[in-house]
Amino acid sequence: MLVEELGFRSLALEGDDASRVGLDEYIRTGTGDPRVMLSEARSFWQTEEIVDVIRWMRSFNRRHPDDPVRFAGAARSPQGQTSPLGGLAGIERSLAEGANRWHEDTSDRIVYWGGIAHTVNGNPRTVSPSSPPMTHRNAGSY
């Protein structure tokens, strides 16, 4: 529905870079085997639901070569760039900056598939148990 009816054209999968494991190329060209590619991704990507979405994206692109769906480029800041914030606060900001940068570069509407603790617009968020508890913005609040 998000793609076919509401015009979303990019999917950002939190936690890794789909291009790094070849998934972006697969949905664009059909080259490779998504199950093999997922074996190189983080373990929480290695699910049937992710495989189903990847195959659906490839199928959509075969039917709509002039209006393809894509994986958003790295959902983190590019290599070599770090957030001035450290720890979880820096990760949250990097996740948001990566998605925002992709949107600025492509103008695509983006489906962001990630953990609710990252995507919710909650400001601030306190994470514990840690000593002392950490309070910071999460990606959704950016």
JOLIN-V991050 format. One record per residue. N is the residue number from 1. SS is DSSP state (@ for helix, = for strand, . for the rest). PHI is phi in whole degrees, 0 to 359 (none if undefined). OMEGA is omega as a letter, one per 20 degrees, with the letter a starting at -180 (none if undefined). Layout:
n=N ss=SS phi=PHI omega=OMEGA
n=N ss=SS phi=PHI omega=OMEGA
This chain:
n=1 ss=. phi=none omega=a
n=2 ss=. phi=300 omega=a
n=3 ss=. phi=280 omega=a
n=4 ss=. phi=286 omega=a
n=5 ss=. phi=251 omega=a
n=6 ss=. phi=247 omega=r
n=7 ss=. phi=80 omega=r
n=8 ss== phi=291 omega=a
n=9 ss== phi=230 omega=r
n=10 ss== phi=226 omega=r
n=11 ss== phi=239 omega=r
n=12 ss== phi=255 omega=r
n=13 ss== phi=264 omega=a
n=14 ss=. phi=293 omega=r
n=15 ss=. phi=106 omega=a
n=16 ss=. phi=197 omega=r
n=17 ss=. phi=243 omega=a
n=18 ss=. phi=300 omega=r
n=19 ss=. phi=292 omega=a
n=20 ss=. phi=302 omega=a
n=21 ss=. phi=263 omega=r
n=22 ss=. phi=94 omega=a
n=23 ss=@ phi=292 omega=r
n=24 ss=@ phi=297 omega=r
n=25 ss=@ phi=297 omega=r
n=26 ss=@ phi=301 omega=a
n=27 ss=@ phi=290 omega=r
n=28 ss=@ phi=278 omega=a
n=29 ss=@ phi=239 omega=a
n=30 ss=. phi=84 omega=a
n=31 ss=. phi=283 omega=r
n=32 ss=. phi=102 omega=a
n=33 ss=. phi=237 omega=a
n=34 ss=@ phi=300 omega=r
n=35 ss=@ phi=295 omega=r
n=36 ss=@ phi=294 omega=r
n=37 ss=@ phi=298 omega=a
n=38 ss=@ phi=294 omega=r
n=39 ss=. phi=295 omega=r
n=40 ss=. phi=265 omega=a
n=41 ss=. phi=267 omega=r
n=42 ss=. phi=298 omega=a
n=43 ss=@ phi=300 omega=a
n=44 ss=@ phi=287 omega=r
n=45 ss=@ phi=273 omega=a
n=46 ss=. phi=275 omega=a
n=47 ss=. phi=232 omega=r
n=48 ss=@ phi=297 omega=r
n=49 ss=@ phi=297 omega=r
n=50 ss=@ phi=294 omega=r
n=51 ss=@ phi=301 omega=r
n=52 ss=@ phi=299 omega=r
n=53 ss=@ phi=295 omega=a
n=54 ss=@ phi=298 omega=r
n=55 ss=@ phi=294 omega=r
n=56 ss=@ phi=296 omega=r
n=57 ss=@ phi=299 omega=r
n=58 ss=@ phi=297 omega=r
n=59 ss=@ phi=298 omega=r
n=60 ss=@ phi=301 omega=a
n=61 ss=@ phi=293 omega=r
n=62 ss=@ phi=295 omega=a
n=63 ss=@ phi=282 omega=a
n=64 ss=. phi=228 omega=a
n=65 ss=. phi=297 omega=r
n=66 ss=. phi=267 omega=a
n=67 ss=. phi=214 omega=a
n=68 ss=. phi=284 omega=r
n=69 ss=. phi=267 omega=a
n=70 ss== phi=218 omega=r
n=71 ss== phi=272 omega=r
n=72 ss=. phi=296 omega=r
n=73 ss=. phi=302 omega=a
n=74 ss=. phi=331 omega=a
n=75 ss=. phi=280 omega=r
n=76 ss=. phi=236 omega=r
n=77 ss=. phi=297 omega=r
n=78 ss=. phi=303 omega=r
n=79 ss=. phi=309 omega=r
n=80 ss=. phi=91 omega=r
n=81 ss=. phi=256 omega=r
n=82 ss=. phi=234 omega=r
n=83 ss=. phi=286 omega=r
n=84 ss=. phi=293 omega=r
n=85 ss=. phi=272 omega=r
n=86 ss=. phi=257 omega=r
n=87 ss=@ phi=56 omega=a
n=88 ss=@ phi=298 omega=r
n=89 ss=@ phi=299 omega=r
n=90 ss=@ phi=292 omega=r
n=91 ss=@ phi=297 omega=r
n=92 ss=@ phi=302 omega=a
n=93 ss=@ phi=294 omega=r
n=94 ss=@ phi=296 omega=r
n=95 ss=@ phi=301 omega=a
n=96 ss=@ phi=295 omega=a
n=97 ss=@ phi=297 omega=r
n=98 ss=@ phi=297 omega=r
n=99 ss=@ phi=294 omega=r
n=100 ss=@ phi=296 omega=r
n=101 ss=@ phi=297 omega=r
n=102 ss=@ phi=300 omega=r
n=103 ss=@ phi=298 omega=r
n=104 ss=@ phi=298 omega=a
n=105 ss=@ phi=285 omega=a
n=106 ss=@ phi=247 omega=a
n=107 ss=. phi=64 omega=r
n=108 ss=. phi=292 omega=r
n=109 ss== phi=280 omega=a
n=110 ss== phi=243 omega=r
n=111 ss== phi=272 omega=r
n=112 ss== phi=254 omega=a
n=113 ss== phi=258 omega=a
n=114 ss=. phi=203 omega=r
n=115 ss=. phi=292 omega=a
n=116 ss=@ phi=301 omega=r
n=117 ss=@ phi=297 omega=r
n=118 ss=@ phi=271 omega=a
n=119 ss=@ phi=272 omega=a
n=120 ss=. phi=295 omega=r
n=121 ss=. phi=273 omega=r
n=122 ss=. phi=239 omega=a
n=123 ss=. phi=220 omega=i
n=124 ss=. phi=271 omega=r
n=125 ss== phi=240 omega=r
n=126 ss== phi=253 omega=a
n=127 ss== phi=252 omega=r
n=128 ss=. phi=213 omega=j
n=129 ss=. phi=274 omega=r
n=130 ss=. phi=213 omega=a
n=131 ss=. phi=234 omega=i
n=132 ss=. phi=280 omega=r
n=133 ss=. phi=304 omega=a
n=134 ss== phi=260 omega=r
n=135 ss== phi=239 omega=a
n=136 ss== phi=198 omega=r
n=137 ss=. phi=286 omega=r
n=138 ss=. phi=253 omega=a
n=139 ss=@ phi=306 omega=a
n=140 ss=@ phi=299 omega=a
n=141 ss=@ phi=280 omega=r
n=142 ss=. phi=275 omega=none
